[in-house]
Amino acid sequence: MGPALAAWLALSLLAASGAEEACGDPPAARSHSIPAPQLSPEEQLSPHMPESLRCDACRAIAFQIEEQLSRAERKVGRKALKESDYMEVLERSCSQGWESYGVQDLDGQKRLAGPGLPKQEPVSVMVSGGPWPARLSKMCHGYVGEQGEAQIYESHRRGPAALRELLCHGDKGPCGGGKAGAPAPPKALQNEL
């Protein structure tokens, strides 16, 4: 009984010292401060998507169009949608809420974040709502008007990469002019009269 009692006593003392630490003052907690991205007046007030975020915005739009068209095709169980169906889906894609998108600061650079975009910082602040949903909707409608529903649907049928290529790359695309997949370099702001 002597060794068992000694073991019990030793465990009791260890438990008691741990309890005192738990009941006493907690150790100093580490504090992390994560600031929200600082938005310029253009980023806050302009009705247009800032140039530096247009490539990310285009990718988000291509992703949403692809998702909506694929979902509609699965519902009807056919390989291709009728023209009236894909036109309706494209209208619905552009008119959706877009609330799940916002801006994050990634290594000192502002980037659009949300579904279909590369994962950003695991711990960061995203500024969503505000002007971002309206800007994305406006850009989406612009792409549909510029490219046409038939061409967008045809690109979708060739795959997500073809749709991103049509909307985002090339000479006029916001992701064009540089390394594929990289955002276009920011342009200097000009005064508008």
N, C-alpha and C positions, 0 to 999 in steps of 0.2 A: 504494500500500500504506500510505502514511502516514495518510490519513484513516480507512481501515478499521481500522488498528491503534489509532488514537486512540479510535475508537468502541468497539472491543473492550475497551480499557483502562478507559474510562469506565464501561461496563456492568459490568465486573468489580469495580470499586471500589464501585459502587452495590449490587451483589449482596453483596459482602463486608460492607458496613455494615449491610445488612438482616440478614445472618446473625449478626452480632455481637449485634444487638438480639434476635433470636430465641433465641440461645443464652444471652444474659445473663438477668438477673432479669426475669421477666414483669412487665408493667405491673400496677399494683394492680387487682385484680379487684373489680368492684362486687358488693356483698353485698346480697341482698334477703332480708328476713325476712317470712315470711307466717305469722302465727299461726293456729292452729286456733280455730274459734269457741268462745267460753267458754260452757258450758252451765250453766244454773241447776239447782238440785236437782230441780225439777219436770221439766225437759227430760232430765235424766239418769236419774231413778228412777221416774217415774210410768208406769203401764202405758197411759195414755191419751195421745193426740196433743196436744201443747200447743196451746192456742187460737190462738196467733199463727201456727201452721203448718198449721192445718186446711184453709185454702183451697188452699194448694199441694198438700197431701195429697189432697184431693178431685180436683184436676186430674190428679194422677198416677194415681189409681184409675180415673177416667173414661178416661184414655188407655189404660191396660192392658186394661180391659174391652173397649174399642173394638178394640184390636189383636187380642185373642184371638178375639172374635166374628167379625171380618173374616177372620182366618186360617181359622177353622173353615168359614165360608161359601165361601171359595175352594177348600178341600179337597173339599167335597162337590159343588161345581159347580152348586149351585142358588142361587136368589135368597134363600130363607129356610130357616132351620134348623127341625127339629122341636122341640117343647117339651122332650123329654128331652135333645136335643143341646145346646140353648142353656143348659139348667139345668146340665148337666155342665161346659160351658165357663165359666159364671159361677163355679161352685165351684172349678174349676181356676185361674181368674183370681185369686180371692181367696186361695187357698192357696199360690200361688207364693212364691218365696223373697224377693222385694223387696230383695235385697242391693244392687242398683244405685242405690238411693236413700240420701241422707244429707243432712246440714245443712251449709250454707256461710254465711259471713258476707259480706253484700253491703252495702257502705256502712254498716256498723255495725248492720245488721239481719239476724237469722238468717232464712234461707230454705231450704226444701226444694229439693233439686236431684236431677235424674235424668231418665230418658227421659220425653218428653212435657211437660216443664216448660221455661219459657224459659231460654235459655242464661244462665249467671251469669258471674261474673268469669272471664276467660281464665286468670288465674293466681291460684288460691286453694286453700285446703285444705278438703276435704269430709270430714266425720266421718260415716262410714257404718257399717253393722252395728249392734251394740248393740241398743237398743230400737226403732229405726226400722222394721225389717221386720215385727216383731210388731204394732206400732201400725198400720201400713198394712194389714196383713191383717185386723186387728180392725175397722178402719173400713170396709174393703171388705165384709166379711161383714155389718156393720151396715147399710150401704146396701142390699145385696141383700135383707136381711130386712125393712127398713123399706119399700122401694119395691116389692119383689116382682120375681121374675125376668121375668114377662111384660111388666111396664111398662118395665123396663130394656131388654129386647130390642126392644120397640116403639120406644123412643126411639133406640136404636142404628140401627134401620132408617131412621129419619128423618135420621140423620147425626150426626157427632161433636158438633156444637154443641147438638143437642137432648139428647144424653146428658149433656153438661156442665151444661146448663141444669137438667135434672131433678135431678141429684145435687148440684150445687154452688151453684146460685143460688136465688132465691126467698126467702121469709121464713125458712125453716128452714135453708137452705143456708149453708155456712160462708163462701161468697164473696158472699152476699147482704147487703143492708143498706147497701151502699156503692156506689161506682162499680164497674160490672161489670169483673171481671178483677182488681180490687184485693183484697189480703188483708184480712180483717176486722181492725179495730183490736184490739189486744190488750186483754183484759179484766183487771181487777185480780184478783190471786190472792186466794182466800178460804181461810180455814182450814177443813179438813174434819174433823169429829169422828167 
